Amino acid sequence: MTIPFRAAALAVVAVLALGGCSNSSSARGAKAVKSEKDRNMAPEFALKDVTGKTVRLSDYRGKVVVLNFWATWCGPCKIEIPWFMEFEQKHKDQGFAVLGVAMDDEGWNAVKPYLERQRINYRVVMGTPEIAELYGGVESLPTTFMIDRDGRIARVHIGLVGRREYQDDIDQLLGAPGGARNARGGDEFARAGVGAN
């Protein structure tokens, strides 16, 4: 990514420090995840993880996914990462996964040591300007997409939101109709190419 991306993310940090401004969904009592009929497919992608393996979003079809755009230099991201690690551990056997998309300009040179130091227990891929654009021009970090078992975007969080809010979203999506379907049940979508470019 370019310097303007980092500058935009730093501006978000400044706003948060001055009184908080994530997204409107952070207000107490705000509507949670979108109804199923209002959800759009999450764009498909193919990105490399730290081992060099290609990871596709369709690999996760049938699971609830927290897709988190972040960077090692992003203060609010560092607050959220332990929560995501906890969610991964707590819900991994329920058809759930966290997938991080690192947006560091320095690539794996910055990200790999950070992953090792923090002992991050979920998969992280290296983002690109193209993937950010595909997801609506991600301009602030963190930006997190809550994706349902059918590969549809159920909610978007821009900026730092509370741990409880994430947990509420996860609970709703894991308990949603069709939530009992296992990860294998989503294979039909991958075969049909739903969500692919």
C-alpha positions as CSV (number, residue, x, y, z in Angstrom):
1,M,0.0,0.0,0.0
2,T,1.0,3.6,-0.3
3,I,1.7,6.3,2.2
4,P,-1.8,7.9,1.8
5,F,-3.2,4.6,3.1
6,R,-1.1,4.8,6.2
7,A,-2.0,8.5,6.6
8,A,-5.7,7.7,6.4
9,A,-5.3,5.0,9.1
10,L,-3.4,7.3,11.4
11,A,-6.2,9.9,10.9
12,V,-8.6,7.3,12.2
13,V,-6.5,6.7,15.2
14,A,-6.5,10.4,16.0
15,V,-10.2,10.6,15.7
16,L,-10.6,7.6,18.1
17,A,-8.3,9.3,20.6
18,L,-10.4,12.4,20.5
19,G,-13.6,10.7,21.6
20,G,-14.1,7.7,19.4
21,C,-15.5,7.2,16.0
22,S,-15.8,3.8,14.6
23,N,-19.0,3.1,12.7
24,S,-22.6,3.9,13.5
25,S,-23.2,0.3,14.6
26,S,-21.2,0.9,17.7
27,A,-24.0,2.8,19.4
28,R,-25.7,0.9,22.2
29,G,-28.8,-0.9,20.8
30,A,-27.8,-0.4,17.2
31,K,-28.9,-3.0,14.7
32,A,-26.6,-6.0,14.6
33,V,-25.9,-8.1,11.5
34,K,-27.8,-7.4,8.3
35,S,-30.7,-9.6,7.5
36,E,-29.9,-12.5,5.1
37,K,-31.8,-10.8,2.2
38,D,-29.7,-7.7,2.5
39,R,-26.3,-9.3,2.4
40,N,-24.0,-9.2,-0.6
41,M,-21.4,-11.8,-1.6
42,A,-17.9,-11.1,-0.3
43,P,-15.5,-10.8,-3.2
44,E,-13.4,-13.8,-3.9
45,F,-9.6,-13.5,-3.7
46,A,-6.4,-15.5,-3.8
47,L,-3.7,-14.3,-1.5
48,K,-0.5,-15.9,-0.1
49,D,-0.1,-16.8,3.6
50,V,3.2,-16.7,5.4
51,T,4.2,-20.2,4.1
52,G,3.6,-19.1,0.5
53,K,0.4,-21.1,0.2
54,T,-2.5,-19.6,-1.8
55,V,-5.6,-18.9,0.3
56,R,-9.0,-18.2,-1.2
57,L,-12.0,-16.9,0.6
58,S,-14.0,-19.7,-1.0
59,D,-11.8,-22.1,1.1
60,Y,-13.8,-20.9,4.1
61,R,-17.3,-21.4,2.6
62,G,-19.5,-23.0,5.2
63,K,-17.8,-21.2,8.0
64,V,-18.5,-17.8,9.7
65,V,-15.4,-15.7,8.9
66,V,-14.0,-12.6,10.6
67,L,-12.0,-11.0,7.7
68,N,-9.8,-8.4,9.3
69,F,-7.7,-5.8,7.4
70,W,-4.9,-4.7,9.6
71,A,-1.2,-3.6,9.8
72,T,1.6,-4.1,12.4
73,W,1.9,-0.3,12.8
74,C,-1.8,0.2,13.5
75,G,-2.6,0.8,17.2
76,P,-6.3,-0.1,17.2
77,C,-5.4,-3.3,15.3
78,K,-3.1,-4.3,18.1
79,I,-6.0,-4.0,20.6
80,E,-8.2,-6.2,18.5
81,I,-5.7,-9.0,17.7
82,P,-5.9,-10.7,21.1
83,W,-9.7,-10.7,20.9
84,F,-9.5,-12.4,17.5
85,M,-7.1,-14.9,18.9
86,E,-9.5,-15.7,21.7
87,F,-12.4,-16.0,19.2
88,E,-10.4,-18.3,17.0
89,Q,-9.6,-20.6,20.0
90,K,-13.1,-20.5,21.4
91,H,-15.1,-21.0,18.2
92,K,-12.8,-22.9,15.8
93,D,-14.7,-26.2,16.3
94,Q,-18.1,-24.5,15.5
95,G,-17.4,-23.7,11.9
96,F,-15.7,-20.4,12.5
97,A,-12.4,-18.8,11.4
98,V,-10.5,-15.5,11.7
99,L,-8.6,-14.5,8.6
100,G,-6.2,-11.5,8.8
101,V,-5.2,-9.5,5.7
102,A,-2.0,-7.6,6.5
103,M,-1.6,-4.3,4.7
104,D,1.9,-3.4,5.6
105,D,3.9,-1.7,2.9
106,E,7.0,-3.7,4.0
107,G,5.2,-7.0,3.3
108,W,6.3,-10.2,5.1
109,N,9.5,-8.5,6.4
110,A,7.4,-6.6,8.9
111,V,4.5,-9.1,9.3
112,K,6.2,-12.4,9.8
113,P,8.2,-11.4,12.9
114,Y,5.1,-9.8,14.3
115,L,3.1,-13.0,13.8
116,E,5.8,-15.0,15.6
117,R,6.2,-12.5,18.4
118,Q,2.5,-12.3,19.1
119,R,1.9,-16.0,18.5
120,I,-1.1,-15.3,16.4
121,N,-3.2,-18.5,16.1
122,Y,-5.2,-17.7,13.0
123,R,-4.2,-17.5,9.4
124,V,-2.9,-14.2,7.9
125,V,-2.4,-13.4,4.3
126,M,-0.6,-10.5,2.6
127,G,-3.0,-7.9,1.2
128,T,-2.6,-5.8,-1.9
129,P,-4.0,-2.5,-3.2
130,E,-6.2,-4.6,-5.5
131,I,-7.8,-6.6,-2.6
132,A,-8.4,-3.3,-0.7
133,E,-10.2,-1.9,-3.8
134,L,-12.2,-5.1,-4.2
135,Y,-13.5,-4.7,-0.7
136,G,-14.8,-1.1,-1.3
137,G,-11.5,0.8,-1.1
138,V,-10.5,-0.1,2.4
139,E,-9.2,3.3,3.6
140,S,-9.0,2.8,7.4
141,L,-7.4,0.2,9.6
142,P,-8.7,-1.8,11.1
143,T,-11.6,-2.7,8.8
144,T,-13.4,-5.9,9.5
145,F,-15.9,-7.8,7.5
146,M,-18.2,-10.3,9.2
147,I,-18.9,-13.0,6.7
148,D,-21.7,-15.6,7.0
149,R,-21.5,-19.3,6.1
150,D,-22.7,-18.6,2.6
151,G,-19.8,-16.2,1.9
152,R,-22.0,-13.1,2.3
153,I,-21.1,-9.9,4.1
154,A,-23.3,-9.6,7.2
155,R,-21.6,-6.5,8.8
156,V,-18.7,-4.2,8.3
157,H,-16.8,-2.6,11.2
158,I,-14.6,0.4,10.3
159,G,-12.2,1.4,13.1
160,L,-12.0,0.0,16.6
161,V,-15.2,-1.4,18.0
162,G,-15.7,-3.2,21.3
163,R,-14.9,-6.9,21.9
164,R,-18.5,-7.5,23.0
165,E,-19.8,-6.2,19.7
166,Y,-17.7,-8.7,17.8
167,Q,-18.8,-11.5,20.1
168,D,-22.4,-10.6,19.5
169,D,-22.0,-10.7,15.8
170,I,-20.2,-14.0,15.9
171,D,-22.9,-15.5,18.2
172,Q,-25.6,-14.3,15.8
173,L,-23.9,-15.7,12.7
174,L,-23.1,-19.0,14.3
175,G,-26.7,-19.4,15.5
176,A,-28.2,-18.1,12.2
177,P,-30.5,-20.3,10.1
178,G,-28.4,-22.8,8.4
179,G,-25.8,-22.3,11.1
180,A,-25.8,-26.0,12.0
181,R,-24.6,-26.8,8.5
182,N,-21.0,-28.0,8.7
183,A,-18.1,-26.6,6.6
184,R,-18.6,-29.3,4.0
185,G,-22.1,-28.0,3.3
186,G,-20.7,-24.9,1.7
187,D,-18.8,-26.8,-0.9
188,E,-21.6,-26.4,-3.4
189,F,-21.0,-22.6,-3.5
190,A,-17.3,-23.1,-4.2
191,R,-18.0,-25.6,-7.0
192,A,-20.6,-23.2,-8.5
193,G,-18.0,-20.3,-8.4
194,V,-20.3,-18.1,-6.3
195,G,-18.4,-15.0,-5.3
196,A,-15.7,-15.5,-7.8
197,N,-14.5,-12.6,-10.0
